[in-house]
Amino acid sequence: MIRREFLEYFSKSLLSLGLGFRFSPAAEVAGRSVSQNAPVRTPAEQVLPGTAPLVPHGDLAEQMEDGIQRFLLQRIQETPQERTRLWQWNYRSVQDYEKSVSLHRQRLRQIIGAVDPRVPPLAPELLVSALGPAELAQASGYRVFAVRWSVFDPVDLGLGGLRAEGLLLQPSSRELARVVAVPDADWTPEILVGLAPGVPASAQFARRLAENGCQVLVPLLIDRDDAFSGNAEIEMTNQPHREWIYRMAFEMGRHIIGYEVQKVLAAIDWFVSENQPPRVPIGVMGYGEGGLIALYSAALDSRIDATVVSGYFQERENAWKEPIYRNVWGLVREFGDAEIASLIAPRVLIIEACRGPELNGPPPAAQEHQNVACPNGKLISPPVDSVQREVDRTRPIFAALGAGQNLHLMINMGGLRLPGSQEALKVLLRSLGVRRPLRPIAESPHYVRKGVDPQLRLRSQLDQMIVFTQGLVQKSPERRAEFWSKADASSPERWRETTKFQRDYIWEEIIGRLPAPSLPLNPRTRLIYDEPRFSGYEVMLDLWPDVFAYGILLLPKNLRAGERRPVVVCEHGLEGRAQEVTDPKIDSQYYHYFGARLADLGFVVYAPQDPFVGQEHFRIIQRMAHPLKLSLYSFILSQHEQTLNWLVGQPFVDSECIGFYGLSYGGKTAMRVPPLLDRYALCICSGDFNEGVWKLTSVTSKYSFMFDDSYDLYEFNFGDVINYAELAN
């Protein structure tokens, strides 16, 4: 049976069955003849009754996506003001203040995926050779050790836990303070300590802190290279290592940001355990990606007394323009950098405006590394004026707590120099109780034994994150079962009642829910097909300024006055058009104009145009939407809801018999829209139903989207809440 014949047989059989045998083209239904041979009406009307003429021409799918982008850009610009409605700071006392921000801190922890319990604190393990000295390097006043420390236990028996690795700088005398110094992702700990070339001594702030009496722990961050991104037995990719981890972790409600924040907090756990009286102050200082990690770590952990953020802090509304491994679900809706800083107040926060990491995109594709990385996402040095504006938003919060003196802005040579200015170091050391003057830069440390292989260490750290995340994937059925455990399947009625929470949660927390449309339907139509058995109309409906729904309606010509027919909503796939589903002159190898064939059979057909055409043109919508706690399907759901509002009001529609038939990406829509919009009586998912969590996260299957350029498919925490089986239920 060829595909075209299968589609016709499949659609006739399943649609008639699914719509409760209430419609069969060659039968009498409810006393109404719907025979294919009934008299036809000609000629077709140019505009449907009750609608205005549709005027716009051109590529309406592209115009739809342009409008959604404008809508999102407007929402992004409004977020700083909108956040004031979400935050209710209570300045009456520090205790009241902490209570007033506690839920925000909890949400930040959740959206960056810093949710797994850490192991009890243990002293870092020294990585030494059996025949060599314990220390890796020496310098005047401190020694350098290669260390690792535990962060998470294994997810399950046999599935690895997570440990951090880096360097420990131990003063020769009693430590005056304890600091976690977090380098940028592309700086090794050795660079920050002065054991490897790359940056001037003044920027080696880990070493500078040790020279001034601090015990310093320097964790390795996963870098932006692509050497290990992939599976050599399947395919290597040009995804930065950070994106490689981001994809699989995001699907499981985790994040590379959260993993690395947890590494810092595990170091803080050890610092605190070592802090027997007299207590030694604890600080954290980070640059670039390390500045991000330092800021978030201090926001989550009040045990950190003072924080320096270098080359990162600025207005965050353009987060969607940054690399995708900085994409955080719902971030800018609730948090700008000022709001995150408010979780640090009234503790000391030092913002160093300096030259940040600069990046034009992912590593270039090569013959050995396929071009599948997210192509949009750049890093530029934070503009000084942007840093200043965000600090200005932060100042009133510190001032209201009587801690205005604890917020510092240091502009390092007009923002042009690398981190570690003397001014920033002086303020940090003073804030940590170090009263002596800042010492001049001393001689660099020197190796006393063979150094750590940076590539082997990086590979080990990357593999641990992969194994830990794959453990989460394997355990996810248990997590999903727990999420659905209170649903009662004893009857259809009880199931609908007891799954309301889950449906609302999926829409709000996984997909992202938009408010109700602000505009009336304002339907506009235009005749597009006049075929022997049906007429076709383009339909446009309004939702919000710049956002509309568009599709093609096919009306059988044998409709009699007052007759209501079942409707099949026929959804195209990725890069598809509604015309491929409805135009009998376009015989696509995938669609075979199945919507037109259903109309020939006597069904009313509506083929919506969904906003997933144009490759990066639509994927950038996902980048813009995610920081607002929205997604592509936030808009698709609203468009379908508005379309249903219009369809059920039409005199030719049987509102109890509306089915959905989606192919490929349209099948993905079939598994996300009908489960949440109960006016669909049946749903056919074609060419998409599968073990979705595994397919998005597997690093051992050639069918996995980890090896594909479809970075838009990843949905935050999908795997812990739903899979296709749960959506089908």
C-alpha positions as CSV (number, residue, x, y, z in Angstrom):
1,M,0.0,0.0,0.0
2,I,1.6,3.3,-1.0
3,R,1.6,6.2,1.4
4,R,-1.2,8.1,-0.3
5,E,-3.5,5.1,-0.2
6,F,-2.6,4.5,3.4
7,L,-3.3,8.1,4.4
8,E,-6.8,7.9,2.8
9,Y,-7.6,4.6,4.4
10,F,-6.2,5.6,7.7
11,S,-7.9,9.0,7.9
12,K,-11.3,7.7,6.8
13,S,-11.2,4.8,9.3
14,L,-9.8,6.5,12.3
15,L,-11.6,9.8,11.9
16,S,-15.0,8.1,11.5
17,L,-14.2,5.8,14.4
18,G,-12.8,8.6,16.6
19,L,-15.7,10.9,16.0
20,G,-18.1,8.2,17.3
21,F,-19.5,7.1,13.9
22,R,-21.4,10.4,13.9
23,F,-20.1,11.0,10.4
24,S,-19.6,8.7,7.4
25,P,-19.5,10.3,4.0
26,A,-21.7,7.6,2.4
27,A,-24.3,7.3,5.2
28,E,-27.3,9.0,6.6
29,V,-26.2,10.8,9.8
30,A,-28.7,12.3,12.3
31,G,-31.2,12.4,9.5
32,R,-28.9,14.4,7.2
33,S,-27.7,13.1,3.9
34,V,-24.0,13.7,3.4
35,S,-23.5,11.6,0.4
36,Q,-20.5,12.6,-1.8
37,N,-22.9,12.6,-4.7
38,A,-25.2,15.3,-3.3
39,P,-25.8,18.4,-5.4
40,V,-23.0,20.9,-5.2
41,R,-23.3,24.7,-4.7
42,T,-21.5,26.9,-7.3
43,P,-20.1,29.4,-7.6
44,A,-18.3,29.8,-4.3
45,E,-18.6,33.0,-2.4
46,Q,-15.5,35.2,-2.3
47,V,-15.8,35.9,1.4
48,L,-17.5,33.8,4.1
49,P,-20.7,35.2,5.5
50,G,-20.0,37.1,8.8
51,T,-16.4,37.9,7.9
52,A,-14.5,40.8,6.4
53,P,-12.4,40.5,3.3
54,L,-8.8,39.3,4.0
55,V,-6.5,41.9,2.5
56,P,-2.8,41.0,3.3
57,H,-0.9,39.1,0.7
58,G,2.6,37.6,0.6
59,D,4.1,35.0,2.9
60,L,1.6,35.1,5.7
61,A,3.5,32.4,7.7
62,E,6.6,34.6,7.7
63,Q,4.4,37.6,8.6
64,M,2.9,35.6,11.5
65,E,6.4,34.9,12.9
66,D,7.5,38.5,12.4
67,G,4.5,39.6,14.4
68,I,5.2,37.1,17.2
69,Q,8.8,38.4,17.4
70,R,7.6,42.0,17.6
71,F,5.2,41.0,20.4
72,L,7.9,39.2,22.3
73,L,10.4,42.1,21.9
74,Q,7.7,44.4,23.4
75,R,7.2,42.1,26.3
76,I,10.9,41.9,26.9
77,Q,11.2,45.6,27.0
78,E,8.4,45.8,29.5
79,T,9.9,43.2,31.9
80,P,11.8,45.5,34.3
81,Q,8.6,47.4,35.1
82,E,6.5,44.2,35.1
83,R,8.9,42.6,37.7
84,T,7.9,45.2,40.2
85,R,4.5,43.5,40.4
86,L,6.1,40.2,41.3
87,W,8.5,41.4,44.0
88,Q,7.3,42.7,47.4
89,W,10.5,43.5,49.3
90,N,9.9,44.0,53.0
91,Y,12.6,46.3,54.5
92,R,11.4,46.4,58.1
93,S,14.2,44.1,59.2
94,V,16.8,41.7,57.6
95,Q,14.7,38.8,58.8
96,D,11.5,40.2,57.2
97,Y,13.5,40.9,54.1
98,E,14.8,37.4,53.9
99,K,11.3,36.0,54.3
100,S,9.9,38.3,51.6
101,V,12.5,37.1,49.0
102,S,12.5,33.4,50.0
103,L,10.1,32.2,47.3
104,H,12.1,34.1,44.6
105,R,15.3,32.4,45.8
106,Q,13.5,29.1,45.7
107,R,12.4,29.7,42.1
108,L,15.8,30.8,41.0
109,R,17.2,27.6,42.4
110,Q,14.6,25.7,40.5
111,I,15.0,27.3,37.1
112,I,18.8,27.0,37.1
113,G,18.4,23.3,38.1
114,A,20.3,23.6,41.4
115,V,17.8,21.2,43.0
116,D,19.7,18.0,43.7
117,P,20.8,17.3,47.3
118,R,24.6,17.7,47.9
119,V,26.6,15.2,49.8
120,P,27.8,16.1,53.3
121,P,30.9,18.2,53.3
122,L,34.2,16.4,53.1
123,A,37.7,17.9,52.7
124,P,38.8,18.0,49.1
125,E,40.7,14.9,47.9
126,L,44.3,15.6,46.9
127,L,45.2,14.3,43.4
128,V,48.8,13.2,43.9
129,S,51.3,10.9,42.3
130,A,52.3,8.0,44.4
131,L,56.0,9.0,44.0
132,G,55.7,12.7,43.9
133,P,55.1,15.5,46.5
134,A,51.5,16.3,47.6
135,E,51.6,19.8,46.3
136,L,51.4,20.6,42.6
137,A,53.2,24.0,42.8
138,Q,54.7,26.4,45.3
139,A,54.9,30.1,45.6
140,S,56.0,32.6,48.3
141,G,53.4,32.4,51.0
142,Y,51.2,29.5,49.7
143,R,51.2,26.1,48.1
144,V,49.0,24.8,45.2
145,F,47.3,21.5,45.3
146,A,45.3,19.6,42.6
147,V,42.0,18.6,44.3
148,R,38.5,17.3,43.7
149,W,35.5,17.4,46.0
150,S,32.2,15.6,46.0
151,V,29.0,17.4,44.9
152,F,26.2,14.8,44.3
153,D,25.9,11.1,45.1
154,P,25.0,8.8,42.1
155,V,21.4,9.1,40.9
156,D,21.1,5.3,41.2
157,L,23.3,2.3,41.9
158,G,25.9,2.1,39.1
159,L,25.2,5.6,37.8
160,G,27.9,8.1,38.6
161,G,27.7,11.0,40.9
162,L,29.3,14.4,40.3
163,R,32.5,15.8,41.7
164,A,34.3,19.1,41.1
165,E,37.9,19.4,40.2
166,G,40.3,22.3,40.4
167,L,43.1,23.8,42.4
168,L,43.4,24.7,46.1
169,L,45.7,27.5,47.1
170,Q,46.7,27.1,50.8
171,P,48.4,29.9,52.6
172,S,51.5,29.0,54.6
173,S,50.1,30.7,57.7
174,R,46.6,30.9,59.1
175,E,44.1,31.8,56.4
176,L,42.5,35.2,56.8
177,A,39.5,34.4,54.5
178,R,38.2,31.7,52.3
179,V,37.3,32.4,48.7
180,V,36.0,30.4,45.8
181,A,37.6,32.0,42.7
182,V,35.6,31.0,39.6
183,P,37.3,31.5,36.2
184,D,35.6,32.1,32.9
185,A,34.7,28.9,31.1
186,D,37.6,29.2,28.7
187,W,40.1,29.9,31.4
188,T,41.6,26.9,33.2
189,P,42.2,27.0,36.9
190,E,46.0,27.1,36.1
191,I,45.5,30.4,34.1
192,L,43.8,32.0,37.1
193,V,46.6,30.8,39.4
194,G,49.5,31.8,37.1
195,L,50.6,28.3,36.2
196,A,49.6,28.7,32.6
197,P,50.0,31.5,30.1
198,G,47.1,33.5,28.7
199,V,46.4,36.5,30.9
200,P,48.5,39.1,32.7
201,A,49.4,38.6,36.4
202,S,47.0,41.4,37.4
203,A,44.0,39.3,36.1
204,Q,45.1,36.1,37.9
205,F,42.9,37.0,40.9
206,A,43.0,33.6,42.5
207,R,46.7,33.9,42.9
208,R,46.4,37.5,44.1
209,L,43.9,36.5,46.8
210,A,46.3,33.8,48.0
211,E,49.2,36.2,48.0
212,N,47.1,38.3,50.5
213,G,46.4,35.5,52.9
214,C,43.2,33.8,51.5
215,Q,42.6,30.1,51.2
216,V,41.4,29.9,47.6
217,L,39.5,27.1,45.8
218,V,39.4,27.3,42.0
219,P,36.9,25.0,40.3
220,L,37.1,24.1,36.7
221,L,34.2,25.2,34.5
222,I,33.1,23.3,31.4
223,D,34.6,25.2,28.4
224,R,33.1,26.4,25.1
225,D,35.1,24.1,22.8
226,D,33.5,21.1,21.0
227,A,36.2,18.5,21.2
228,F,34.1,16.0,23.1
229,S,30.6,17.1,22.0
230,G,29.1,14.0,20.4
231,N,29.7,10.3,20.2
232,A,32.6,9.1,18.0
233,E,30.6,6.0,17.1
234,I,27.7,8.0,15.9
235,E,28.6,11.6,15.1
236,M,30.6,14.5,16.6
237,T,29.0,17.9,16.6
238,N,30.1,21.5,16.8
239,Q,28.0,22.2,19.9
240,P,30.1,23.8,22.6
241,H,30.5,21.5,25.5
242,R,28.3,23.8,27.5
243,E,25.5,23.4,25.0
244,W,26.0,19.6,24.9
245,I,25.3,19.4,28.6
246,Y,22.6,22.2,28.5
247,R,20.4,20.3,26.1
248,M,20.1,17.0,28.0
249,A,20.0,18.7,31.4
250,F,17.3,21.3,30.4
251,E,14.9,18.5,29.4
252,M,15.3,17.1,32.9
253,G,14.8,20.3,34.8
254,R,18.6,20.7,35.3
255,H,21.1,23.1,33.8
256,I,24.8,23.4,33.4
257,I,24.5,26.6,35.3
258,G,22.9,24.7,38.2
259,Y,25.5,22.0,38.1
260,E,28.3,24.5,38.4
261,V,26.6,26.6,41.0
262,Q,26.3,23.3,43.0
263,K,30.1,22.8,42.7
264,V,30.7,26.2,44.2
265,L,28.1,25.6,47.0
266,A,29.8,22.2,47.8
267,A,33.0,24.2,48.2
268,I,31.2,26.6,50.5
269,D,29.9,23.6,52.5
270,W,33.5,22.5,53.1
271,F,34.6,26.1,54.0
272,V,31.8,26.3,56.6
273,S,32.7,22.9,58.0
274,E,36.3,24.1,58.4
275,N,35.1,27.3,60.0
276,Q,35.6,26.4,63.7
277,P,35.9,29.5,65.9
278,P,37.2,32.0,65.2
279,R,35.0,32.1,62.1
280,V,36.8,33.1,58.9
281,P,34.8,35.1,56.4
282,I,33.8,33.4,53.1
283,G,33.7,35.1,49.7
284,V,33.3,34.2,46.0
285,M,34.7,36.0,43.0
286,G,34.0,35.1,39.4
287,Y,34.8,36.4,35.9
288,G,32.7,36.0,32.7
289,E,30.9,32.7,33.0
290,G,32.4,32.4,36.4
291,G,30.8,35.8,37.2
292,L,27.4,34.4,36.4
293,I,28.1,31.4,38.6
294,A,29.4,33.6,41.4
295,L,26.3,35.9,41.2
296,Y,23.9,33.0,41.3
297,S,25.8,31.1,44.0
298,A,25.7,34.1,46.3
299,A,22.1,34.7,45.6
300,L,21.3,31.2,46.7
301,D,23.6,30.9,49.7
302,S,23.6,33.5,52.5
303,R,26.7,31.9,54.0
304,I,28.7,33.8,51.4
305,D,29.8,37.1,53.0
306,A,31.1,39.0,50.0
307,T,30.9,38.5,46.2
308,V,32.7,40.0,43.2
309,V,31.1,39.7,39.8
310,S,33.5,40.7,37.0
311,G,32.7,40.9,33.3
312,Y,29.1,39.7,33.6
313,F,26.6,42.0,35.5
314,Q,24.5,44.1,33.2
315,E,20.9,44.6,32.0
316,R,19.7,41.1,31.2
317,E,16.7,41.8,28.8
318,N,18.8,40.6,25.8
319,A,19.5,37.2,27.3
320,W,18.0,35.6,24.2
321,K,21.0,37.0,22.2
322,E,23.5,35.2,24.4
323,P,24.6,31.6,23.8
324,I,21.9,29.1,24.4
325,Y,23.7,27.5,27.4
326,R,22.7,30.7,29.2
327,N,19.1,30.2,28.4
328,V,17.1,29.9,31.6
329,W,13.4,29.2,31.6
330,G,11.5,32.3,32.8
331,L,14.6,34.2,33.9
332,V,13.9,37.7,32.7
333,R,10.2,37.5,33.5
334,E,11.1,37.4,37.2
335,F,14.9,38.2,37.4
336,G,17.1,40.8,36.0
337,D,20.6,41.0,37.4
338,A,19.3,43.6,39.9
339,E,16.7,41.2,41.2
340,I,19.3,38.5,41.6
341,A,21.5,41.0,43.4
342,S,18.6,41.7,45.7
343,L,18.9,38.1,46.9
344,I,22.5,38.9,48.0
345,A,21.5,42.1,49.9
346,P,22.4,43.3,52.5
347,R,25.7,41.3,52.1
348,V,28.6,42.8,50.2
349,L,28.3,42.8,46.4
350,I,31.1,44.2,44.2
351,I,30.4,44.7,40.5
352,E,33.5,45.0,38.4
353,A,32.8,46.5,34.9
354,C,35.7,45.1,32.8
355,R,36.3,43.5,29.5
356,G,34.3,40.3,29.4
357,P,34.6,37.2,27.2
358,E,33.8,37.8,23.6
359,L,32.3,35.2,21.3
360,N,30.7,35.4,17.8
361,G,29.0,32.0,17.9
362,P,29.7,28.3,18.3
363,P,32.8,26.6,17.1
364,P,32.9,26.4,13.3
365,A,31.7,23.2,11.8
366,A,34.3,20.8,10.4
367,Q,34.3,17.5,8.6
368,E,34.6,15.7,11.9
369,H,32.1,18.0,13.7
370,Q,28.7,18.4,12.1
371,N,27.0,21.8,12.1
372,V,24.2,21.3,14.6
373,A,24.9,23.8,17.3
374,C,22.6,26.7,18.1
375,P,23.9,29.4,15.7
376,N,22.5,32.4,17.4
377,G,24.2,33.6,20.6
378,K,27.1,35.9,21.1
379,L,29.1,37.3,24.0
380,I,30.2,40.9,24.1
381,S,31.8,42.8,27.0
382,P,29.1,44.2,29.2
383,P,28.7,47.9,28.1
384,V,29.6,50.2,31.0
385,D,26.4,52.2,30.6
386,S,24.4,49.0,30.8
387,V,26.3,47.9,33.9
388,Q,25.7,51.3,35.4
389,R,21.9,51.2,34.8
390,E,21.6,47.8,36.3
391,V,23.6,48.8,39.4
392,D,21.4,51.9,39.6
393,R,18.3,49.6,39.8
394,T,20.0,47.7,42.6
395,R,21.1,50.6,44.8
396,P,17.6,51.5,46.2
397,I,17.3,47.9,47.5
398,F,20.6,48.0,49.4
399,A,19.9,51.5,50.6
400,A,16.5,50.5,52.0
401,L,18.2,47.9,54.1
402,G,20.7,50.4,55.4
403,A,23.4,48.6,53.4
404,G,24.1,51.1,50.7
405,Q,27.8,50.9,51.6
406,N,27.8,47.2,50.7
407,L,27.1,47.7,47.0
408,H,30.2,48.7,45.0
409,L,30.7,49.4,41.3
410,M,34.3,49.3,40.1
411,I,34.9,50.4,36.5
412,N,38.2,48.9,35.5
413,M,39.9,51.3,33.1
414,G,36.6,52.3,31.4
415,G,35.6,48.7,31.3
416,L,38.4,47.8,28.9
417,R,40.8,45.8,31.1
418,L,40.6,42.2,32.3
419,P,39.3,41.4,35.8
420,G,41.1,41.8,39.1
421,S,41.6,45.5,39.5
422,Q,43.3,46.6,42.6
423,E,40.2,48.5,43.7
424,A,38.0,45.4,43.4
425,L,40.5,43.3,45.3
426,K,41.0,45.9,48.1
427,V,37.2,46.1,48.7
428,L,36.8,42.4,48.6
429,L,39.6,41.8,51.1
430,R,38.4,44.6,53.4
431,S,34.9,43.1,53.3
432,L,36.3,39.8,54.3
433,G,38.1,41.3,57.3
434,V,41.6,41.4,55.8
435,R,42.9,44.7,57.2
436,R,46.4,44.8,55.9
437,P,47.3,46.7,52.7
438,L,47.0,44.9,49.3
439,R,50.4,43.3,48.7
440,P,52.2,43.9,45.3
441,I,52.1,41.1,42.8
442,A,54.7,38.5,43.7
443,E,56.5,35.9,41.7
444,S,54.3,33.3,39.9
445,P,54.0,29.9,41.5
446,H,56.2,27.2,40.0
447,Y,55.5,23.5,39.4
448,V,57.2,21.0,41.7
449,R,55.8,18.0,39.8
450,K,54.1,17.3,36.5
451,G,50.9,19.3,36.1
452,V,47.4,18.1,35.5
453,D,46.5,17.2,31.9
454,P,43.8,19.8,31.3
455,Q,42.1,17.9,28.5
456,L,41.8,14.7,30.5
457,R,40.4,16.6,33.5
458,L,37.9,18.4,31.3
459,R,36.8,15.1,29.7
460,S,36.4,13.6,33.1
461,Q,34.2,16.5,34.3
462,L,32.2,16.5,31.2
463,D,31.6,12.7,31.3
464,Q,30.5,13.0,34.9
465,M,27.8,15.5,34.0
466,I,26.7,13.3,31.1
467,V,26.5,10.2,33.3
468,F,24.7,12.0,36.1
469,T,22.1,13.5,33.6
470,Q,21.6,10.2,31.9
471,G,20.9,8.7,35.3
472,L,18.2,11.3,35.8
473,V,16.7,10.2,32.4
474,Q,16.7,6.6,33.5
475,K,15.0,7.5,36.8
476,S,12.5,9.8,35.1
477,P,9.6,7.3,34.8
478,E,9.6,7.1,38.6
479,R,9.5,10.9,38.9
480,R,6.6,11.0,36.3
481,A,4.7,8.3,38.2
482,E,5.1,10.4,41.4
483,F,3.8,13.5,39.6
484,W,0.7,11.6,38.3
485,S,0.2,9.5,41.4
486,K,-3.0,11.3,42.6
487,A,-4.8,11.1,39.3
488,D,-7.8,8.8,39.6
489,A,-8.5,6.7,36.5
490,S,-11.5,4.9,37.9
491,S,-13.8,6.7,35.5
492,P,-13.5,9.3,32.7
493,E,-15.2,11.9,34.9
494,R,-12.8,11.3,37.8
495,W,-9.8,11.3,35.5
496,R,-10.8,14.8,34.1
497,E,-11.4,16.1,37.6
498,T,-8.2,14.7,39.2
499,T,-5.9,15.6,36.3
500,K,-6.8,19.3,36.3
501,F,-3.7,20.1,38.4
502,Q,-1.4,18.3,36.0
503,R,-2.9,19.9,32.9
504,D,-2.6,23.4,34.4
505,Y,0.9,22.6,35.5
506,I,2.0,21.4,32.1
507,W,0.5,24.6,30.5
508,E,1.9,27.0,33.0
509,E,5.3,25.4,33.9
510,I,6.3,23.3,30.9
511,I,4.8,25.2,27.9
512,G,4.1,28.6,29.4
513,R,0.7,30.2,29.3
514,L,-0.2,33.5,27.7
515,P,-3.0,35.7,29.0
516,A,-6.3,35.7,27.1
517,P,-6.2,37.4,23.8
518,S,-6.7,41.2,24.1
519,L,-8.4,41.6,20.7
520,P,-11.7,40.4,19.3
521,L,-11.7,37.7,16.7
522,N,-12.2,40.1,13.8
523,P,-12.4,37.2,11.2
524,R,-11.2,38.0,7.7
525,T,-11.5,35.5,4.8
526,R,-10.7,35.1,1.2
527,L,-11.5,32.5,-1.4
528,I,-8.4,30.6,-2.3
529,Y,-9.8,27.3,-3.9
530,D,-12.9,26.5,-5.9
531,E,-12.7,22.8,-6.5
532,P,-15.4,20.5,-7.7
533,R,-16.2,19.1,-4.2
534,F,-15.1,21.9,-1.9
535,S,-14.4,25.6,-1.6
536,G,-11.3,26.8,0.3
537,Y,-10.9,30.0,2.3
538,E,-7.9,31.6,3.9
539,V,-8.9,32.7,7.4
540,M,-7.2,35.2,9.7
541,L,-8.1,35.9,13.3
542,D,-6.6,38.4,15.8
543,L,-5.2,37.6,19.2
544,W,-3.0,40.5,20.4
545,P,-1.4,43.4,18.6
546,D,1.0,41.9,16.0
547,V,-0.2,38.3,16.7
548,F,-2.8,36.6,14.6
549,A,-3.9,33.1,13.7
550,Y,-4.1,32.0,10.1
551,G,-5.2,28.9,8.3
552,I,-7.2,27.5,5.4
553,L,-10.8,26.3,5.7
554,L,-12.2,23.7,3.3
555,L,-16.0,23.5,3.0
556,P,-17.6,20.6,1.1
557,K,-20.0,22.0,-1.5
558,N,-22.7,19.4,-0.7
559,L,-23.3,21.1,2.7
560,R,-27.1,21.8,3.0
561,A,-28.6,24.7,4.8
562,G,-28.5,24.1,8.6
563,E,-26.4,21.0,8.4
564,R,-23.5,20.7,10.8
565,R,-20.5,18.5,9.9
566,P,-17.6,17.2,11.8
567,V,-14.4,19.2,11.5
568,V,-10.9,17.8,11.1
569,V,-8.1,20.2,12.0
570,C,-5.2,19.1,9.8
571,E,-1.7,20.2,10.9
572,H,1.4,20.4,8.7
573,G,4.9,19.5,9.9
574,L,8.2,21.3,10.3
575,E,8.8,23.9,7.5
576,G,5.4,23.0,6.1
577,R,2.6,25.2,4.9
578,A,-1.2,24.9,5.3
579,Q,-1.4,24.9,1.5
580,E,0.5,21.6,1.3
581,V,-2.3,20.0,3.3
582,T,-5.2,21.6,1.4
583,D,-4.2,22.3,-2.2
584,P,-4.9,19.3,-4.4
585,K,-2.4,20.7,-6.9
586,I,0.5,20.3,-4.4
587,D,1.2,16.6,-4.1
588,S,3.9,16.6,-1.4
589,Q,5.6,13.3,-0.7
590,Y,4.7,13.8,3.0
591,Y,1.2,15.2,2.9
592,H,-0.4,14.1,-0.3
593,Y,-2.9,16.9,0.3
594,F,-4.7,14.8,2.9
595,G,-6.8,17.7,4.0
596,A,-8.2,18.2,0.5
597,R,-8.9,14.5,0.4
598,L,-10.8,14.7,3.6
599,A,-12.8,17.6,2.2
600,D,-13.5,15.5,-0.9
601,L,-14.9,12.8,1.5
602,G,-17.3,15.4,3.0
603,F,-15.5,16.6,6.1
604,V,-15.1,20.2,7.0
605,V,-11.4,20.8,7.2
606,Y,-9.3,23.5,8.8
607,A,-5.6,23.6,8.2
608,P,-3.9,26.1,10.6
609,Q,-0.5,27.6,9.7
610,D,1.8,27.1,12.7
611,P,4.9,29.3,13.3
612,F,7.5,26.7,12.6
613,V,8.8,27.6,9.1
614,G,12.0,29.5,8.1
615,Q,14.5,27.6,10.2
616,E,16.2,30.2,12.4
617,H,13.4,32.6,11.7
618,F,11.1,30.6,13.9
619,R,13.6,29.2,16.2
620,I,14.6,32.7,17.4
621,I,11.0,32.9,18.7
622,Q,11.9,30.1,21.1
623,R,15.0,32.0,22.2
624,M,13.0,35.2,22.8
625,A,10.2,33.4,24.5
626,H,12.0,31.1,27.0
627,P,13.3,33.9,29.2
628,L,9.7,35.1,29.5
629,K,8.5,31.6,30.6
630,L,6.9,31.2,27.2
631,S,7.5,28.9,24.2
632,L,6.5,28.4,20.6
633,Y,3.6,26.3,21.9
634,S,2.4,29.1,24.1
635,F,1.4,30.9,20.9
636,I,0.3,27.7,19.1
637,L,-2.1,26.9,21.9
638,S,-3.5,30.4,22.0
639,Q,-3.9,30.3,18.2
640,H,-5.7,27.0,18.3
641,E,-7.9,28.2,21.2
642,Q,-8.9,31.3,19.3
643,T,-9.5,29.3,16.1
644,L,-11.8,26.9,18.0
645,N,-13.7,29.9,19.4
646,W,-14.4,30.9,15.9
647,L,-15.1,27.5,14.4
648,V,-17.7,26.5,17.0
649,G,-19.7,29.6,16.1
650,Q,-20.0,28.6,12.5
651,P,-23.4,27.2,11.3
652,F,-21.7,24.4,9.4
653,V,-19.7,23.0,12.4
654,D,-20.7,20.2,14.7
655,S,-18.9,21.6,17.8
656,E,-19.0,18.2,19.5
657,C,-17.1,16.5,16.6
658,I,-13.9,18.4,16.1
659,G,-10.8,16.2,15.5
660,F,-7.1,16.9,15.2
661,Y,-4.8,15.2,12.7
662,G,-1.1,16.3,12.8
663,L,1.8,15.0,10.9
664,S,5.5,15.2,12.1
665,Y,5.9,18.5,13.9
666,G,2.1,18.7,13.5
667,G,2.1,15.4,15.4
668,K,4.0,17.1,18.1
669,T,1.3,19.7,18.1
670,A,-1.2,16.9,18.4
671,M,0.4,15.8,21.6
672,R,0.5,19.3,23.1
673,V,-2.7,21.0,22.0
674,P,-5.6,18.5,22.3
675,P,-4.5,17.3,25.8
676,L,-5.0,20.9,27.0
677,L,-7.9,22.1,24.8
678,D,-10.8,19.7,25.6
679,R,-12.9,20.8,22.7
680,Y,-11.0,18.4,20.5
681,A,-13.0,15.1,20.4
682,L,-10.2,13.1,19.0
683,C,-6.5,13.3,18.2
684,I,-4.3,11.6,15.6
685,C,-0.6,11.9,16.1
686,S,1.2,10.8,12.9
687,G,5.0,10.5,12.5
688,D,5.9,11.9,16.0
689,F,4.7,9.7,18.8
690,N,7.7,8.1,20.5
691,E,9.7,7.9,23.7
692,G,10.3,11.6,23.6
693,V,12.5,12.1,26.7
694,W,14.9,9.4,25.5
695,K,15.0,10.7,22.0
696,L,15.9,14.2,23.1
697,T,18.6,13.2,25.6
698,S,20.2,10.0,24.4
699,V,23.9,10.2,23.6
700,T,24.1,6.6,22.4
701,S,21.5,6.5,19.7
702,K,21.8,7.9,16.2
703,Y,18.1,8.8,16.3
704,S,18.7,11.2,19.2
705,F,18.1,15.0,18.7
706,M,21.3,15.5,20.6
707,F,22.9,15.0,17.2
708,D,20.5,17.3,15.4
709,D,20.1,21.0,14.9
710,S,16.6,21.1,16.4
711,Y,17.6,22.9,19.6
712,D,14.1,24.4,19.7
713,L,12.6,21.0,20.8
714,Y,13.9,21.2,24.4
715,E,11.3,22.0,27.1
716,F,12.4,22.7,30.6
717,N,11.7,19.8,33.1
718,F,9.6,17.9,30.5
719,G,11.2,14.6,31.4
720,D,10.4,14.7,35.1
721,V,6.7,15.6,34.5
722,I,5.5,14.1,31.2
723,N,6.4,11.9,28.3
724,Y,4.2,11.0,25.3
725,A,2.4,8.3,27.3
726,E,1.3,10.9,29.9
727,L,0.3,13.3,27.1
728,A,-1.8,10.6,25.5
729,N,-3.5,9.9,28.7
